[in-house]
């Protein structure tokens, strides 16, 4: 069996590579917050006591949690993106780029305003991801059932 990629599949790959930039943003937010809070490696988070007493430690925990949330969601996102892009490359690429933007908004909001700051990025990202997953399921069914 051979798979012929659609002509516009390069846009899907560009959307996938945009996640590299999102990861760099997370790395910057996390490392600068870690340094400001003085949280030493190998500690993944500031303790609850540290975070209660020091707003910089709380900010570090928010940055770290935002980064962890990104990595938790990255694999399913990429799977849905690459599958949906086989049948609907322009739509998938557009959704993928928008998802990356939503993840940056999530990270900046969470890090600057705490948990309530993540709402806009989270809501947008969830809606985009839901649409992308639905599109990937529809595309996979189309291939499986020869639609």
BAVOMAR-277650 format. One record per residue: residue in one letter; y, x negated, z negated of N, C-alpha, C in turn. Coordinates in steps of 0.02 Angstrom, whole numbers, padded with zeros to 5 digits, always signed. Layout:
BEGIN
aYXZYXZYXZ;...
//
This chain:
BEGIN
x-00059-00042+00000+00000+00000+00000+00062-00044+00000;x+00110-00024+00037+00174-00060+00037+00229-00012+00018;x+00279-00039-00013+00336+00000-00033+00395-00024+00009;x+00426+00022+00043+00486+00007+00081+00546+00029+00039;x+00588-00018+00024+00647-00002-00016+00701+00030+00028;x+00736+00079+00001+00791+00109+00039+00846+00058+00052;x+00883+00068+00104+00937+00021+00122+00987+00011+00066;x+01001+00063+00028+01050+00058-00026+01021+00035-00093;x+00959+00012-00093+00928-00008-00156+00963-00067-00189;x+00999-00106-00150+01037-00161-00179+01087-00137-00232;x+01114-00077-00223+01160-00049-00272+01123-00035-00338;x+01062-00013-00332+01021-00001-00392+01012-00067-00429;x+00998-00120-00392+00990-00186-00423+01055-00210-00455;x+01111-00195-00423+01175-00213-00454+01186-00175-00519;x+01168-00111-00519+01174-00072-00581+01129-00102-00635;x+01069-00123-00616+01023-00154-00664+01053-00219-00691;x+01084-00259-00648+01112-00322-00671+01175-00312-00712;x+01207-00253-00708+01265-00240-00750+01246-00242-00824;x+01182-00230-00838+01160-00232-00908+01163-00302-00937;x+01163-00353-00894+01170-00422-00918+01240-00430-00949;x+01290-00401-00916+01358-00405-00941+01364-00366-01007;x+01333-00308-01010+01334-00268-01071+01303-00308-01129;x+01249-00343-01115+01217-00384-01167+01263-00441-01189;x+01300-00470-01143+01348-00523-01161+01403-00494-01206;x+01427-00434-01190+01478-00402-01233+01449-00392-01303;x+01388-00367-01307+01357-00358-01373+01350-00425-01409;x+01329-00476-01374+01322-00542-01406+01388-00567-01433;x+01441-00557-01395+01507-00579-01418+01528-00540-01480;x+01521-00473-01478+01540-00432-01535+01500-00449-01598;x+01435-00459-01588+01392-00474-01646+01406-00543-01674;x+01410-00593-01630+01420-00661-01655+01488-00671-01687;x+01540-00641-01658+01606-00648-01689+01610-00611-01755;x+01576-00553-01760+01574-00516-01823+01534-00554-01876;x+01479-00584-01854+01438-00624-01900+01478-00681-01930;x+01514-00716-01886+01554-00773-01908+01609-00751-01956;x+01644-00697-01938+01698-00672-01981+01673-00651-02050;x+01612-00622-02051+01584-00599-02114+01549-00654-02154;x+01535-00710-02121+01500-00764-02155+01427-00749-02168;x+01397-00708-02127+01326-00692-02135+01285-00746-02101;x+01246-00781-02139+01208-00837-02113+01141-00814-02082;x+01119-00853-02033+01053-00842-02005+01002-00864-02058;x+00945-00833-02063+00914-00786-02017+00926-00712-02034;x+00975-00698-02078+00987-00628-02098+01010-00587-02038;x+00974-00533-02025+00992-00489-01969+01051-00444-01987;x+01058-00427-02049+01112-00383-02072+01140-00409-02137;x+01201-00387-02153+01228-00398-02219+01193-00350-02266;x+01186-00368-02328+01154-00322-02376+01201-00262-02387;x+01173-00209-02414+01213-00149-02429+01270-00166-02476;x+01257-00209-02524+01309-00229-02572+01365-00267-02537;x+01346-00314-02493+01397-00351-02455+01439-00304-02412;x+01406-00259-02377+01441-00213-02332+01488-00166-02369;x+01470-00146-02430+01513-00103-02471+01576-00140-02494;x+01569-00204-02509+01624-00243-02537+01668-00274-02483;x+01640-00290-02425+01677-00328-02375+01677-00290-02308;x+01735-00267-02285+01737-00231-02222+01713-00273-02162;x+01719-00339-02167+01694-00382-02113+01618-00381-02110;x+01586-00376-02168+01513-00371-02169+01491-00303-02143;x+01528-00250-02159+01514-00184-02132+01521-00184-02056;x+01574-00216-02031+01585-00221-01958+01528-00259-01925;x+01505-00313-01957+01448-00349-01930+01387-00305-01925;x+01372-00266-01978+01315-00221-01976+01321-00170-01919;x+01381-00145-01908+01392-00098-01853+01381-00131-01785;x+01407-00192-01777+01397-00228-01714+01323-00243-01703;x+01289-00263-01755+01218-00279-01750+01177-00216-01734;x+01194-00161-01766+01158-00098-01752+01171-00074-01681;x+01232-00081-01657+01248-00062-01588+01207-00104-01539;x+01201-00168-01553+01162-00212-01509+01089-00193-01511;x+01063-00180-01570+00993-00159-01575+00981-00094-01538;x+01028-00047-01543+01021+00017-01508+01020+00006-01433;x+01061-00040-01409+01062-00056-01338+00994-00083-01316;x+00966-00130-01353+00902-00158-01333+00845-00108-01338;x+00850-00061-01386+00800-00008-01392+00800+00038-01332;x+00858+00049-01303+00865+00095-01247+00861+00062-01178;x+00865-00004-01176+00868-00039-01112+00805-00032-01070;x+00747-00042-01099+00685-00039-01060+00673+00029-01028;x+00678+00084-01065+00668+00149-01032+00723+00163-00980;x+00784+00141-00994+00838+00150-00945+00821+00114-00880;x+00801+00051-00885+00786+00013-00824+00728+00043-00785;x+00677+00066-00821+00621+00099-00787+00644+00160-00748;x+00683+00202-00781+00708+00263-00748+00753+00245-00689;x+00795+00196-00698+00841+00175-00645+00803+00151-00583;x+00755+00107-00594+00718+00078-00538+00674+00129-00502;x+00646+00176-00540+00605+00229-00510+00649+00278-00471;x+00701+00303-00504+00746+00351-00470+00777+00321-00408;x+00792+00257-00412+00824+00223-00355+00781+00217-00294;x+00715+00223-00301+00671+00221-00243+00682+00280-00196;x+00701+00337-00224+00711+00397-00184+00785+00416-00178;x+00823+00402-00230+00894+00420-00233+00936+00360-00253;x+00942+00309-00210+00973+00247-00231+01047+00253-00249;x+01085+00291-00212+01156+00296-00227+01169+00333-00292;x+01134+00388-00302+01140+00425-00365+01117+00382-00423;x+01060+00350-00417+01034+00309-00472+01081+00252-00488;x+01108+00220-00437+01154+00164-00448+01217+00188-00483;x+01243+00245-00462+01303+00273-00494+01290+00289-00567;x+01234+00321-00581+01215+00336-00650+01205+00273-00690;x+01173+00223-00659+01161+00159-00694+01225+00124-00712;x+01273+00121-00666+01337+00090-00681+01374+00128-00736;x+01372+00194-00732+01405+00235-00784+01372+00225-00852;x+01306+00217-00852+01270+00206-00915+01293+00140-00946;x+01300+00089-00906+01323+00024-00932+01393+00030-00962;x+01437+00066-00929+01504+00077-00956+01500+00115-01023;x+01457+00166-01025+01450+00204-01088+01424+00160-01145;x+01381+00112-01128+01354+00068-01180+01408+00020-01206;x+01454-00001-01164+01510-00042-01187+01556-00001-01232;x+01570+00062-01212+01610+00106-01254+01576+00118-01321;x+01510+00126-01320+01472+00135-01382+01481+00074-01427;x+01473+00015-01399+01477-00047-01438+01546-00058-01467;x+01597-00050-01426+01665-00061-01450+01684-00008-01501;x+01666+00055-01488+01681+00108-01536+01647+00098-01603;x+01583+00082-01600+01544+00072-01661+01571+00013-01701;x+01587-00041-01667+01609-00101-01701+01680-00093-01729;x+01722-00056-01694+01792-00051-01716+01804+00006-01765;x+01764+00060-01761+01777+00119-01803+01718+00140-01847;x+01664+00102-01844+01605+00121-01883+01564+00174-01847;x+01516+00204-01881+01471+00251-01848+01505+00308-01810;x+01561+00333-01834+01595+00387-01799+01625+00364-01732;x+01636+00300-01724+01665+00273-01663+01616+00270-01605;x+01553+00281-01619+01503+00276-01566+01492+00342-01529;x+01522+00396-01551+01507+00463-01526+01521+00470-01451;x+01578+00448-01427+01595+00456-01356+01544+00419-01313;x+01533+00355-01328+01485+00316-01289+01415+00343-01294;x+01397+00367-01354+01330+00394-01364+01320+00459-01324;x+01368+00503-01327+01362+00567-01292+01359+00556-01216;x+01404+00514-01191+01403+00500-01119+01338+00466-01098;x+01318+00416-01136+01256+00380-01120+01195+00424-01123;x+01192+00469-01171+01134+00514-01176+01132+00562-01118;x+01188+00589-01098+01190+00635-01041+01171+00599-00977;x+01197+00540-00967+01181+00500-00908+01106+00483-00908;x+01081+00460-00965+01011+00441-00969+00965+00501-00956;x+00982+00558-00984+00942+00619-00973+00940+00635-00899;x+00997+00631-00866+01000+00644-00793+00958+00593-00755;x+00963+00531-00774+00926+00478-00739+00851+00486-00750;x+00830+00502-00810+00759+00513-00823+00733+00573-00782;x+00771+00627-00782+00751+00684-00741+00746+00667-00668;x+00793+00628-00643+00791+00607-00574+00731+00563-00560;x+00713+00520-00607+00655+00476-00597+00591+00516-00597;x+00586+00566-00640+00526+00609-00641+00521+00647-00575;x+00576+00674-00552+00577+00711-00488+00558+00665-00430;x+00584+00603-00430+00567+00556-00378+00493+00537-00380;x+00467+00525-00440+00397+00507-00447+00352+00564-00425;x+00369+00625-00443+00331+00683-00420+00334+00689-00344;x+00392+00675-00316+00399+00678-00243+00353+00628-00209;x+00348+00568-00236+00302+00519-00207+00229+00539-00218;x+00214+00562-00278+00145+00580-00295+00120+00640-00255;x+00165+00688-00242+00145+00749-00208+00166+00750-00134;x+00192+00693-00111+00214+00686-00041+00266+00738-00021;x+00317+00748-00063+00371+00793-00046+00417+00761+00004;
//
